[in-house]
C-alpha cells in the first residue's frame, strides 16, 4: 500500500512540473489567438486543482503507521499459565524496531510499574532481563511495550501467570513509610486446592545382631534398628514399632520415644529372647502410624524389616580339652549365652568385632575367643578375657576364606564349656 501511495504522489509531482513548463511556453508567446486564451483559462483551473494535491514525498501519517507496524515486543519468560513460588520472578522480553528502541514501559495488572531507557538505543533488536518480586500470591498479568526514537509507541505484549503461597494476614501495625510512593498492585487470589496427604516410608540405615547370629536357647538379647524417615509425614510419639509376622521372640510393640521429621533418623531397640528349641527363627517388624496402618521399606512402603537368629545348644564335650584353672567347690558348668560378630558380611578390608557373653552360678573366670581358617585345627585363642561375663575383641585384617568362630568359658572351679561353632565367610576384595 505504501509503494502504491508513493507512486501516486510521484505522478502528481510529475504532472505539476509538466504543467509549469507548458504554461511558461504559452505565456511567452506574443501571438495570442482566441483559442489560446480559452486554453489558458482551462490551464488555470487545472493549476488550482494540482496545488490542492499534497506536496511531493510520503505522507507523515503513513510514516507513523509504518512505524507502529514495524515495532514488535514479546515475552520469553515467564511462560503463559506457569506457576511460580512467592519469590523473585525473572522477566525476559524482546523488542524490535528498524528505527531503534528508546524507551520501555512495564505494567502489572494494568498499572504502570516503571518506564526505563532501552539497554541499547543503537540496536534494532533489544532484549531486557530483570527480576520482579510479586507483592503477594495471586494471578498476575505483565505487559510491556516500547517507544522508538521517533516517539511512537508499539503494540503491547502481555503474559499471565500464577504465584502460589498463602495470602498474608493483614497487620494492624501502621505501615513503614517509604522514601518514594510505589504504584499499588492488586493481585487476584489464586484458587486454593486441597492439600495432598503426606506419605509414610522407611529407609534402612543400620542394625545390630547381624542375620544368623547364634544364641543358646532362651538367651535374652537386644536387637537394634536405625531407621530414616523417608516419607513426608512426621513420625509422632503415637507411632509404634509393631510386630508384623513370623517369630516374635517374646518381643512386644514399642511406641516411638521421640518425633522424627522427614529426613531424620531414629534408633529403636527391642528386647528379645531366643526360643527354647534349636533352629532358625525370623521375625518381621514394621511401623504403625496413628491410625494403626502398617508401613515399611521400599518404594511402596510395604516391606518389613526383620531379626534372624540361629538357636544352638552349646557343646559340652570339647574334642581337645584345655588346661583347667585351679579347682574349687563349683561343680556346675558355665553357659555361653551368645556368640556374635560384626559386620555381618565381612571382607578382607574389614576389621571384625567379636562378642561373647557367658554366665555361671558362681562366676565366670575366663572366656577364650577362637577364630581360625576351617581345616586348620583349634589353634590358639585370638583373645581372652578374665573375670567377666562379656568378652569383646576387634581384630583383622583377615584373608578371604571360611573361618570357624567359637569360644570357651571357664568358672573358678575349672569347669568349662565350648560354644557352638559358627562359620564366617570373608570375601576377598581384589585391588
PEPENOR-V362395 format. One record per residue. N is the residue number from 1. RES is the residue in three letters. OMEGA is omega as a letter, one per 30 degrees, with the letter a starting at -180 (none if undefined). Layout:
N&RES&OMEGA + N&RES&OMEGA
This chain:
1&UNK&a + 2&UNK&l + 3&UNK&l + 4&UNK&a + 5&UNK&l + 6&UNK&l + 7&UNK&l + 8&UNK&a + 9&UNK&l + 10&UNK&l + 11&UNK&l + 12&UNK&l + 13&UNK&l + 14&UNK&l + 15&UNK&a + 16&UNK&a + 17&UNK&a + 18&UNK&a + 19&UNK&a + 20&UNK&a + 21&UNK&a + 22&UNK&l + 23&UNK&l + 24&UNK&l + 25&UNK&a + 26&UNK&a + 27&UNK&l + 28&UNK&l + 29&UNK&l + 30&UNK&a + 31&UNK&a + 32&UNK&l + 33&UNK&l + 34&UNK&l + 35&UNK&a + 36&UNK&l + 37&UNK&l + 38&UNK&l + 39&UNK&l + 40&UNK&l + 41&UNK&l + 42&UNK&l + 43&UNK&l + 44&UNK&l + 45&UNK&l + 46&UNK&l + 47&UNK&a + 48&UNK&l + 49&UNK&a + 50&UNK&a + 51&UNK&l + 52&UNK&l + 53&UNK&a + 54&UNK&a + 55&UNK&a + 56&UNK&l + 57&UNK&a + 58&UNK&a + 59&UNK&a + 60&UNK&l + 61&UNK&l + 62&UNK&l + 63&UNK&l + 64&UNK&l + 65&UNK&l + 66&UNK&l + 67&UNK&a + 68&UNK&a + 69&UNK&a + 70&UNK&a + 71&UNK&l + 72&UNK&l + 73&UNK&l + 74&UNK&l + 75&UNK&l + 76&UNK&l + 77&UNK&g + 78&UNK&l + 79&UNK&l + 80&UNK&l + 81&UNK&a + 82&UNK&a + 83&UNK&a + 84&UNK&l + 85&UNK&l + 86&UNK&a + 87&UNK&l + 88&UNK&l + 89&UNK&l + 90&UNK&l + 91&UNK&l + 92&UNK&a + 93&UNK&l + 94&UNK&l + 95&UNK&l + 96&UNK&l + 97&UNK&l + 98&UNK&a + 99&UNK&l + 100&UNK&a + 101&UNK&a + 102&UNK&a + 103&UNK&l + 104&UNK&a + 105&UNK&l + 106&UNK&l + 107&UNK&l + 108&UNK&a + 109&UNK&l + 110&UNK&l + 111&UNK&l + 112&UNK&a + 113&UNK&l + 114&UNK&l + 115&UNK&a + 116&UNK&a + 117&UNK&l + 118&UNK&l + 119&UNK&a + 120&UNK&a + 121&UNK&a + 122&UNK&a + 123&UNK&l + 124&UNK&l + 125&UNK&a + 126&UNK&l + 127&UNK&a + 128&UNK&l + 129&UNK&l + 130&UNK&l + 131&UNK&l + 132&UNK&a + 133&UNK&l + 134&UNK&a + 135&UNK&a + 136&UNK&l + 137&UNK&l + 138&UNK&l + 139&UNK&a + 140&UNK&l + 141&UNK&l + 142&UNK&a + 143&UNK&l + 144&UNK&l + 145&UNK&a + 146&UNK&l + 147&UNK&a + 148&UNK&a + 149&UNK&l + 150&UNK&l + 151&UNK&a + 152&UNK&l + 153&UNK&l + 154&UNK&l + 155&UNK&a + 156&UNK&l + 157&UNK&a + 158&UNK&l + 159&UNK&a + 160&UNK&l + 161&UNK&a + 162&UNK&l + 163&UNK&a + 164&UNK&l + 165&UNK&l + 166&UNK&l + 167&UNK&a + 168&UNK&l + 169&UNK&a + 170&UNK&a + 171&UNK&a + 172&UNK&a + 173&UNK&l + 174&UNK&a + 175&UNK&l + 176&UNK&a + 177&UNK&l + 178&UNK&a + 179&UNK&a + 180&UNK&a + 181&UNK&l + 182&UNK&l + 183&UNK&a + 184&UNK&a + 185&UNK&a + 186&UNK&a + 187&UNK&l + 188&UNK&a + 189&UNK&l + 190&UNK&l + 191&UNK&l + 192&UNK&l + 193&UNK&l + 194&UNK&l + 195&UNK&l + 196&UNK&l + 197&UNK&l + 198&UNK&a + 199&UNK&l + 200&UNK&l + 201&UNK&a + 202&UNK&l + 203&UNK&a + 204&UNK&a + 205&UNK&a + 206&UNK&a + 207&UNK&l + 208&UNK&a + 209&UNK&a + 210&UNK&l + 211&UNK&l + 212&UNK&l + 213&UNK&a + 214&UNK&l + 215&UNK&l + 216&UNK&l + 217&UNK&l + 218&UNK&l + 219&UNK&l + 220&UNK&l + 221&UNK&a + 222&UNK&l + 223&UNK&a + 224&UNK&l + 225&UNK&l + 226&UNK&a + 227&UNK&l + 228&UNK&l + 229&UNK&a + 230&UNK&l + 231&UNK&l + 232&UNK&l + 233&UNK&l + 234&UNK&l + 235&UNK&a + 236&UNK&l + 237&UNK&l + 238&UNK&l + 239&UNK&a + 240&UNK&l + 241&UNK&a + 242&UNK&l + 243&UNK&a + 244&UNK&a + 245&UNK&l + 246&UNK&a + 247&UNK&a + 248&UNK&l + 249&UNK&l + 250&UNK&l + 251&UNK&l + 252&UNK&a + 253&UNK&a + 254&UNK&l + 255&UNK&a + 256&UNK&a + 257&UNK&l + 258&UNK&l + 259&UNK&a + 260&UNK&l + 261&UNK&l + 262&UNK&a + 263&UNK&l + 264&UNK&a + 265&UNK&l + 266&UNK&l + 267&UNK&a + 268&UNK&a + 269&UNK&a + 270&UNK&l + 271&UNK&a + 272&UNK&l + 273&UNK&l + 274&UNK&l + 275&UNK&a + 276&UNK&a + 277&UNK&l + 278&UNK&l + 279&UNK&l + 280&UNK&a + 281&UNK&l + 282&UNK&l + 283&UNK&a + 284&UNK&a + 285&UNK&l + 286&UNK&l + 287&UNK&l + 288&UNK&l + 289&UNK&a + 290&UNK&l + 291&UNK&a + 292&UNK&l + 293&UNK&l + 294&UNK&l + 295&UNK&a + 296&UNK&a + 297&UNK&l + 298&UNK&a + 299&UNK&a + 300&UNK&l + 301&UNK&a + 302&UNK&a + 303&UNK&l + 304&UNK&l + 305&UNK&a + 306&UNK&l + 307&UNK&a + 308&UNK&a + 309&UNK&l + 310&UNK&l + 311&UNK&l + 312&UNK&l + 313&UNK&a + 314&UNK&l + 315&UNK&a + 316&UNK&a + 317&UNK&l + 318&UNK&a + 319&UNK&a + 320&UNK&a + 321&UNK&l + 322&UNK&l + 323&UNK&a + 324&UNK&l + 325&UNK&l + 326&UNK&a + 327&UNK&a + 328&UNK&a + 329&UNK&a + 330&UNK&a + 331&UNK&a + 332&UNK&a + 333&UNK&l + 334&UNK&a + 335&UNK&l + 336&UNK&a + 337&UNK&a + 338&UNK&a + 339&UNK&a + 340&UNK&l + 341&UNK&l + 342&UNK&g + 343&UNK&a + 344&UNK&l + 345&UNK&a + 346&UNK&l + 347&UNK&l + 348&UNK&l + 349&UNK&a + 350&UNK&l + 351&UNK&a + 352&UNK&l + 353&UNK&l + 354&UNK&a + 355&UNK&a + 356&UNK&l + 357&UNK&a + 358&UNK&l + 359&UNK&l + 360&UNK&a + 361&UNK&l + 362&UNK&l + 363&UNK&l + 364&UNK&a + 365&UNK&a + 366&UNK&l + 367&UNK&l + 368&UNK&l + 369&UNK&l + 370&UNK&l + 371&UNK&a + 372&UNK&l + 373&UNK&a + 374&UNK&a + 375&UNK&a + 376&UNK&a + 377&UNK&a + 378&UNK&l + 379&UNK&a + 380&UNK&l + 381&UNK&l + 382&UNK&l + 383&UNK&l + 384&UNK&l + 385&UNK&a + 386&UNK&l + 387&UNK&l + 388&UNK&l + 389&UNK&l + 390&UNK&l + 391&UNK&a + 392&UNK&a + 393&UNK&l + 394&UNK&a + 395&UNK&a + 396&UNK&g + 397&UNK&a + 398&UNK&l + 399&UNK&a + 400&UNK&l + 401&UNK&l + 402&UNK&a + 403&UNK&l + 404&UNK&a + 405&UNK&l + 406&UNK&a + 407&UNK&l + 408&UNK&l + 409&UNK&a + 410&UNK&l + 411&UNK&a + 412&UNK&a + 413&UNK&l + 414&UNK&l + 415&UNK&a + 416&UNK&a + 417&UNK&l + 418&UNK&l + 419&UNK&l + 420&UNK&a + 421&UNK&a + 422&UNK&l + 423&UNK&a + 424&UNK&l + 425&UNK&l + 426&UNK&a + 427&UNK&a + 428&UNK&l + 429&UNK&l + 430&UNK&a + 431&UNK&none
